Each structure stands twice: as C-alpha cells, then as structure tokens.
Amino acid sequence: MKTLEEGIDFYFNERGLMVLTAKYHLERGACCGNGCLHCPYDYIQVAEPRRSVLLDQRLRHANQKDDTGEAGR
C-alpha cells in the first residue's frame, strides 16, 4: 500500500481532521459512498437524498468561488 503524502493525498482542515484530495480518490478508483468533500465521482455511491444535498452544496460552493475569485483545492 502506498504511503500517503500530506499536501498531495490529504490535508488537515481547520478542525484538525484529515481530508482526502481528489487526486487520492482518483487513484483509489471508485466512489466509497461516504460523501467525501473532494469526491471526483459525483457521489455516485451515496444514497439519496444525501447525494443531491452534497451535489447542491458543491455547486453553491463553486459559484461562491467564481464570485470571489478564490482558488479551490
């Protein structure tokens, strides 16, 4: 098993929790169904209605970044 690299495969958020990056998930190869923040698979394994909520949150967050010019992770 590959050793995870901080800043590439994961980072720690402001609460000190480990957050896996989209790169990590892409290398993993499939959605795990946990509703991960950086899921590149559009939460395909997450049950409704949570999947729709997560997709809506992602869209709203992307729109906010577009309005402020912030770069995302």
C-alpha positions as CSV (number, residue, x, y, z in Angstrom):
1,M,0.0,0.0,0.0
2,K,1.2,3.5,-0.9
3,T,2.2,5.9,1.8
4,L,0.0,9.0,1.8
5,E,1.7,12.3,1.3
6,E,0.4,15.4,3.1
7,G,-0.5,18.2,0.7
8,I,-0.8,15.8,-2.2
9,D,-3.1,12.9,-1.0
10,F,-4.6,14.7,2.0
11,Y,-4.5,17.8,4.2
12,F,-5.8,18.8,7.6
13,N,-8.7,21.2,7.8
14,E,-9.2,23.9,10.4
15,R,-10.7,21.4,12.8
16,G,-7.7,19.2,12.6
17,L,-9.5,16.5,10.5
18,M,-7.8,14.7,7.6
19,V,-9.4,15.5,4.3
20,L,-8.5,13.3,1.3
21,T,-7.9,15.1,-2.0
22,A,-9.5,14.4,-5.4
23,K,-6.1,13.0,-6.5
24,Y,-6.3,10.4,-3.8
25,H,-9.8,9.4,-4.7
26,L,-9.0,9.2,-8.4
27,E,-6.1,6.8,-7.6
28,R,-8.5,4.8,-5.4
29,G,-10.6,4.3,-8.5
30,A,-14.2,4.5,-7.2
31,C,-16.6,6.3,-5.0
32,C,-16.7,4.9,-1.5
33,G,-20.1,6.2,-0.7
34,N,-19.0,8.3,2.4
35,G,-19.8,11.7,0.8
36,C,-16.1,12.8,0.8
37,L,-15.6,16.5,0.2
38,H,-13.4,16.1,-2.9
39,C,-15.2,13.1,-4.4
40,P,-14.4,13.2,-8.2
41,Y,-17.2,10.7,-8.8
42,D,-20.2,12.9,-8.1
43,Y,-21.1,10.9,-5.1
44,I,-22.4,8.0,-7.2
45,Q,-22.5,5.6,-4.3
46,V,-24.1,8.0,-1.8
47,A,-27.8,7.2,-1.2
48,E,-30.4,9.8,-1.9
49,P,-31.4,12.3,-0.6
50,R,-27.9,12.9,0.8
51,R,-26.3,12.7,-2.7
52,S,-28.5,15.5,-4.0
53,V,-27.7,17.6,-1.0
54,L,-23.9,17.1,-1.5
55,L,-24.1,17.9,-5.2
56,D,-26.1,21.1,-4.4
57,Q,-23.5,22.1,-1.8
58,R,-20.7,21.6,-4.2
59,L,-22.4,23.7,-6.9
60,R,-23.1,26.5,-4.5
61,H,-19.5,26.4,-3.2
62,A,-18.2,26.6,-6.8
63,N,-20.4,29.5,-7.6
64,Q,-19.2,31.4,-4.5
65,K,-15.6,30.8,-5.6
66,D,-16.4,32.1,-9.0
67,D,-17.9,35.3,-7.5
68,T,-14.9,35.9,-5.1
69,G,-12.1,34.7,-7.5
70,E,-10.8,32.3,-4.8
71,A,-8.9,29.3,-6.0
72,G,-10.1,25.9,-4.6
73,R,-8.3,22.8,-3.6
